[in-house]
Every structure is written in C-alpha cells, then in structure tokens.
Amino acid sequence: MNKKITKLLMVGILSLSMVACSSTDTKESESPKDIKLVTTTSLDDTGFLEETLKDFEKENNVDVKVVAKGTGEALELGKRKDADVLFVHAKSKEEEFIKEGYGDSRHEIMYNYFVVVGPKDGKHNEKISKMSVEDAFKYIKENNLNFVSRGDKSGTHTKELSIWENIGQENSFENYKEVGKGMASTLQTASEMGAYTLTDIGTYLATKENLDLSLVKDADESLKNVYSIVTINGLEENMKEITDKLVDYYKSEDVQKSIKEYGKDKYGKSLFYTFK
C-alpha cells in the first residue's frame, strides 16, 4: 500500500513539474504584447511613426509604445534597459552606444536634412542664405543675432555643437539661448523671439503654418541627417525577435516606398528620403 502511495505521489509530482515547465516554455516563447520604442521628437512631431507603425502593429498583434526624447536621453534610456528599441539620429553617439556593449546593431533607415530657419523678413536672411552653414553660424555670432539652441543633447543639438566646433567658436554669446526642449517647442520659441535656429526640415515643414519663421539656409550634404534603428543588447529572446522584425519591416520594399512618399500630399515634398 505504501509503495502504491509513493508511486502515485511521484507521478503527481512529475506531472506538476511537466506542466510547470510547459507553462514556462510557453511564456518564454510567447510574443510580447507591447514594445517600447524610444525615438526622437522629430519623428514624433511629424506624425511619421504614428502613420508607419499601424501595419506593423496589425501584422504582429503588438502595441508599439512610442516615447519621444532627444537622442541623448533616448540612448540613456537604452543603457538602463528602459527601452526595447531606439529610432534615433546621432551616428557617433549610436556607434559609441554599441561599442560600449549597450547596443546590439545599428540600421540606417532613412535621412533628411538639417536647415537654418530665422525670422520672416529678417534683414540678415538674404545674406545668410548665400553662405555655407559654418559661415552662417559665424555671422550670427559676430552680429549677436538671436539664436535658439535645443540644448538637450539631442541629435539636432549634437549637430549644432559640431558646427560650432568645426569653426573654432564657442557656442555662447549674449543672444544665444538654450531651451532644453524638443524640436517643435524650440521652433516655437525661436518664432516668438525672432531668432535663428537649426532644425530638421521635417519638423519645420510639419509646424511652419504656426510659426513666424522662414527657411534661411537650405539643405546641403554637410547637413545630412540620418535616422537609424538601434537594437538593444541583452533582451529576452522573444523581445529580440519582435524588435528584429521591426528592423526588417522598416527595411522592406513597401515601407521604404511609403517613407519616400511621406509628406508629399500635405507639404508638397517628402519629409524623408531612403538609401535605395
């Protein structure tokens, strides 16, 4: 009798163990219900992500939670594992992020350009428009013109600082103001102050109807602005799988085509370009 009870207990324990293991395996293999995408304010302000993520969410039965920050802050969130994937635009910082072991891979998806905007009908606009961006920055500082900087370690702020560095100038003068805000808010401040600022063309086009600013220094190759998806190291296998799918999605022929068309109907030109 005791032997029978012992056998029954062993069978019961074994069955429970198998169920527990099966439950754990199922949980580990299940696709996540949501992923946290930390991105730049420019991709959020233009409505780009809201539009392009719809099909991905539907195809994969997943909810993409978009958090818009400057690139510097986005990378910090990635370091703390407070993001599942990043969509950012500061190449040197992204490469450093991967080199330090925080990032797994970097994928260039699209690009647009930085431009300089300034007060409508500003008396210095015509002269600045004919200069290189470096000479434009020198001129703005030498003439103590109002200039608004994002001042938030974003990709745009990083680009602005690199221009000051290239011309051997300090980014400080009486009418230079750091605001520590996203691109749309920075443009609004520049508009209110009658100031110049560096912006990505996409956010400017998306918000210009509400601004008293005009395009002063148009794009050139030195102002190319590349957006990349950076995957995070050390994710659970199921999360890595879905973030890899996100990369493949944005690289797909259909989505690349939609990127090239995005904004044309509303702004008369695409807000972004692709590499193929």
C-alpha positions in Angstrom: 0.0 0.0 0.0 2.8 2.4 0.9 4.6 1.6 -2.3 1.4 2.4 -4.3 1.0 5.8 -2.5 4.7 6.6 -3.1 4.3 5.8 -6.8 1.2 8.0 -7.0 2.9 10.8 -5.3 5.9 10.6 -7.6 3.6 10.5 -10.7 1.8 13.6 -9.4 5.0 15.5 -8.7 6.3 14.6 -12.1 3.1 15.7 -13.8 3.1 19.0 -12.0 6.8 19.6 -13.0 6.0 18.9 -16.6 3.1 21.3 -16.5 5.2 24.0 -14.9 8.0 23.5 -17.4 5.5 23.6 -20.3 4.0 26.8 -18.9 7.4 28.4 -18.5 8.4 27.4 -22.1 5.1 28.8 -23.5 5.6 32.0 -21.6 9.2 32.4 -22.9 8.2 31.7 -26.5 5.1 34.0 -26.5 5.5 37.2 -28.4 5.3 40.3 -26.3 2.1 42.2 -26.3 3.8 45.6 -26.4 7.3 47.0 -27.1 8.7 50.4 -26.0 10.2 52.4 -28.9 12.2 55.4 -27.7 12.6 57.9 -30.5 13.5 61.4 -31.4 11.0 64.3 -31.0 11.3 65.0 -34.8 9.9 61.6 -35.8 7.0 62.1 -33.3 6.3 65.7 -34.2 6.0 64.9 -37.9 3.5 62.1 -37.3 5.7 59.7 -39.1 5.7 56.9 -36.6 2.0 57.1 -35.9 1.4 56.6 -39.6 4.0 54.0 -40.4 3.6 51.7 -37.4 0.0 50.9 -38.0 0.6 47.9 -40.3 3.4 46.6 -38.2 1.2 46.5 -35.1 -1.6 44.8 -37.0 0.7 42.2 -38.7 2.4 41.3 -35.4 -0.5 41.8 -32.9 1.6 44.1 -30.9 1.2 47.6 -29.4 4.3 49.8 -30.0 4.6 52.4 -27.2 6.3 55.4 -28.6 8.3 57.6 -26.2 9.7 60.8 -27.8 13.0 62.1 -26.3 16.2 63.8 -27.6 18.6 61.2 -28.9 21.0 61.6 -25.9 18.2 60.9 -23.5 16.9 58.0 -25.7 20.4 56.4 -25.6 20.5 56.8 -21.8 17.1 55.0 -21.5 18.6 52.3 -23.7 21.5 51.9 -21.4 19.2 51.4 -18.4 17.1 48.9 -20.4 14.2 51.3 -20.1 13.6 50.9 -23.9 13.2 47.8 -26.1 14.5 49.5 -29.3 15.6 53.0 -30.4 14.9 55.1 -33.5 17.5 58.0 -33.3 19.7 60.3 -35.3 23.2 60.9 -33.9 25.6 58.4 -35.6 28.7 59.0 -33.5 26.7 58.5 -30.3 24.9 55.5 -31.6 28.2 53.8 -32.6 29.6 54.6 -29.1 26.5 53.1 -27.6 27.1 49.8 -29.5 30.9 49.9 -28.8 30.2 50.1 -25.1 28.1 47.0 -25.3 24.7 48.6 -24.8 23.5 48.2 -28.3 23.4 45.1 -30.5 23.1 46.6 -34.0 22.5 49.8 -35.9 20.4 50.0 -39.1 20.2 53.2 -41.2 16.6 53.5 -42.4 16.3 57.0 -44.0 17.5 60.5 -43.9 16.6 64.2 -44.4 18.5 67.4 -43.8 19.1 70.0 -41.2 18.3 73.6 -42.2 18.7 77.0 -40.6 15.4 78.9 -40.2 15.0 82.5 -39.0 12.6 85.4 -38.6 10.3 86.1 -41.6 11.6 89.2 -43.5 14.7 89.3 -41.3 17.1 91.8 -42.7 20.0 89.4 -42.5 18.2 86.5 -44.2 19.3 87.1 -47.8 23.0 87.4 -46.8 22.9 84.3 -44.6 21.2 82.3 -47.4 24.2 82.6 -49.6 26.7 81.4 -47.0 27.9 78.0 -46.0 26.3 76.8 -42.7 29.7 77.4 -41.0 29.9 81.0 -42.3 26.2 81.5 -41.3 26.9 80.5 -37.7 30.0 82.8 -37.6 27.9 85.7 -39.0 25.1 85.1 -36.5 27.6 85.2 -33.6 29.6 88.1 -34.9 26.4 90.2 -35.3 24.9 88.9 -32.0 21.7 87.8 -33.6 19.1 85.9 -31.6 19.8 82.2 -31.8 17.9 79.4 -30.0 19.5 76.1 -29.3 17.7 72.9 -28.3 20.3 72.4 -25.6 19.1 68.9 -24.8 21.9 66.6 -26.1 19.6 65.5 -29.0 20.8 64.6 -32.5 20.0 68.2 -33.6 21.8 69.7 -30.6 24.8 67.4 -31.3 24.9 68.6 -34.9 24.7 72.2 -33.9 27.6 71.8 -31.4 29.7 70.1 -34.1 29.2 73.1 -36.4 30.5 75.5 -33.6 33.4 73.1 -33.1 34.3 73.0 -36.8 34.6 76.8 -36.9 36.5 77.0 -33.7 33.9 79.1 -32.0 32.3 78.9 -28.5 28.6 78.5 -28.6 28.0 81.3 -26.2 27.2 84.9 -26.9 24.7 87.4 -25.5 21.7 86.5 -27.7 22.4 82.7 -27.7 19.7 80.9 -25.7 19.4 77.2 -24.8 15.9 75.9 -24.1 16.3 72.2 -23.3 13.2 71.3 -25.4 12.1 69.2 -28.3 12.2 70.5 -31.9 8.7 71.7 -32.2 8.9 73.7 -28.9 12.3 75.1 -29.9 10.9 76.3 -33.2 8.0 77.9 -31.3 10.5 79.7 -29.0 12.6 80.9 -32.0 9.4 82.2 -33.6 8.4 84.2 -30.6 11.9 85.6 -30.2 12.5 86.4 -33.9 15.6 84.1 -33.6 17.5 81.7 -35.8 17.8 78.0 -35.1 19.0 74.7 -36.6 16.2 72.3 -37.2 15.5 69.1 -39.2 13.5 70.0 -42.3 10.7 67.6 -41.4 9.7 69.2 -38.2 9.9 72.7 -39.7 7.6 71.7 -42.6 5.2 70.0 -40.2 4.9 73.0 -38.0 5.6 76.1 -40.1 2.0 77.1 -40.5 2.0 78.1 -36.8 5.4 79.8 -37.0 6.7 83.3 -37.9 9.8 81.7 -39.3 11.2 81.2 -42.9 13.7 78.8 -44.4 17.0 80.8 -44.5 19.8 78.3 -45.1 18.6 75.3 -47.2 20.0 71.8 -47.1 23.3 70.6 -48.4 25.3 67.4 -48.0 27.1 68.7 -44.9 23.7 68.9 -43.2 22.5 65.3 -43.9 20.5 63.9 -41.0 20.4 60.1 -40.9 17.8 58.2 -38.8 18.7 54.7 -37.6 17.1 51.9 -35.6 19.4 50.7 -32.8 18.6 47.4 -31.2 19.4 46.8 -27.5 21.8 44.2 -26.1 20.6 41.6 -23.6 16.9 41.4 -24.5 14.8 38.3 -23.8 14.7 36.1 -26.9 11.0 36.9 -27.7 11.6 40.6 -27.4 14.7 40.4 -29.6 12.7 38.6 -32.2 10.0 41.2 -32.4 12.5 44.2 -32.5 14.4 42.4 -35.3 11.0 42.2 -37.1 10.6 45.9 -36.7 14.0 46.5 -38.3 13.0 44.2 -41.2 9.7 46.0 -41.5 11.3 49.4 -42.0 13.8 48.0 -44.4 11.1 46.3 -46.5 10.4 47.5 -50.0 6.8 48.6 -49.2 7.7 50.6 -46.2 10.7 52.2 -47.9 8.4 53.3 -50.7 5.9 54.8 -48.2 8.8 56.6 -46.5 9.7 58.3 -49.8 6.1 59.4 -50.2 5.5 60.5 -46.7 4.5 64.2 -46.5 4.2 64.8 -50.3 0.5 65.2 -50.3 0.5 67.6 -47.3 3.7 69.6 -47.7 4.4 69.3 -51.4 7.6 67.3 -50.8 8.7 64.2 -48.9 9.9 64.7 -45.3 12.3 61.8 -45.6 14.5 60.0 -48.2 15.7 56.4 -48.4 19.1 55.0 -49.3 17.7 52.9 -52.2 
